[in-house]
């Protein structure tokens, strides 16, 4: 029985985003289904006077999934990137309990380079870096922005990273690919409604632009959403965006509403996992764009959020990043590059809605099932 640690540093400090909690949750539940002993390692740096309240809320949410005995949260009251001797507070497992598990663990899965303290990485015999931002991550590594990543294995959800046609530098790393995992049992909630809105949950702004070989790799979805702002008027179908957008950005919000988009506050409608799941289920499907950097790098990125829509039996109409070379499209998953293609995709889903719903669930089971994805990942890690 493999013993696996899943390391994150972005969930407890951002508890108003149910989709972020969902990302890491799928790994823990999938590994547990495979019979692994698991530990959710969460690192937490000071956010403000409510730090410990956030920590206790995080613990409560783990209990909803039977993980309250399988986590270790380490709080660093002195700030980010601490050294081994800096002050730490331990929640869940004690320091001794966690280090005992590390001594027996087969693998640490480090999501997005969250686990930086060298002593934590050194405590586990093998570590694997899991890249969830393909294209950007390789550029940041190339530019030295990520510092030392002393991992044994490197995985990416960018199916095209390291392949011909992808301009992102591989950095001399052997990138192994995997799909975002999803626990299928969490997402069974009956048939969709063809008249319901297309929706998505998204940041409005993202990363600052990154430059490489004279090209700009933009990290903001805003640019792409505005390219497709006329879609509601052209299709006469309802569209909804659950956005994390600053209240002061009234110009963008008013433009979206004028063009027929229903704009919701992402923190209000998807602030925990239960509300996030409900929000996905109440849609007819997902419409979403990609960050321009994903598109320009042809990284083959496919969203963990889109995977949840598929698992719920909701078709997705999503912007092409190169993933269609690795994933069947046309039924359940429809890709687009232009406004005309997006309009055609909406019409196709409306015309054959039941077929696309069934195909969505089938694709989720075939490609994204947590048991399949994580079994392959462990096999690639020689476990």
TAMO-V657300 format. One record per backbone hydrogen bond with DSSP energy under -0.5 kcal/mol. CO is the residue of the C=O (numbers start at 1). NH is the residue of the N-H. Records with the same first field share a line. If there is no record, write none. Layout:
# TAMO-V657300
CO->NH  NH
This chain:
# TAMO-V657300
2->4  37
3->106  107
4->39
5->7  109
6->41
7->111
8->43
11->14
12->15
14->17
16->18
17->20  21
18->22
19->23
20->24
21->25
22->26
23->27
24->27  28
25->29
26->30
27->31
28->32
29->33
30->34
31->36
32->35
37->4
39->6  41
40->42  72
41->8
42->74
44->76
48->51
50->54
51->55
52->56
53->57
54->58
55->59
56->60
57->61
58->62
59->63
60->64
61->64
62->65  67
63->66
67->70
70->40
71->93
72->42  74
73->75  91
74->44
75->77  89
76->46  79
83->86
89->75
91->73  93
94->98
95->99
96->100
97->101
98->102
99->103
100->104
101->104  105
102->125
105->125
107->5  109
108->110  128
109->7  111
110->112  113  130
111->114
114->116
117->120  121
118->122
119->123
121->124
126->108
127->152  153
128->110
129->131  155
130->112  132
131->157
133->137
134->136
135->139
136->140
137->141
138->142
139->143
140->145  146
141->144
144->147
148->150
149->151
153->129
154->176
155->131
156->178
157->159
158->161
160->163
163->166
165->167
170->173
173->175
174->154  176
176->156
182->184  370
183->186
184->187
185->188
187->189
192->194
193->196
197->284  285
198->240
199->287
200->242
202->244
204->222
207->219
210->217
212->215
215->212
216->218
217->210
218->293
219->207
220->292
221->225
222->226
223->227
224->228
225->228
226->229
228->231
230->234
231->235
232->236
238->198
239->262
240->200
241->243  264
242->202
243->245  266
244->204  205
246->249
248->250
249->253
250->254
251->255
252->256
253->257
254->258
255->259
256->261
257->260
260->239
261->263
262->241  264
264->243  266
265->268  269
266->270
270->18  19
272->276
273->277
274->278
275->279
276->280
277->281
278->282
280->283
284->315
285->199
286->317
288->319
291->294  295
292->296
293->297
294->299
295->298
299->160  161
300->159
303->307
304->308
305->309
306->310
307->311
308->312
309->314
310->313
313->315
315->286
316->318  334
317->288
318->336
321->300
322->325
323->326  327
331->333
332->316
333->330
334->318
336->320
338->342
339->343
340->344
341->345
342->346
343->347
344->348
345->349
346->350
347->351
348->352
350->353
352->356
353->357
354->358
355->359
356->360
357->361
358->362
359->363
360->364
361->365
362->366
363->367  368
364->368  369
368->182
369->373
370->374
371->375
372->376
373->377
374->378
375->379
376->380
377->381
378->383
379->382
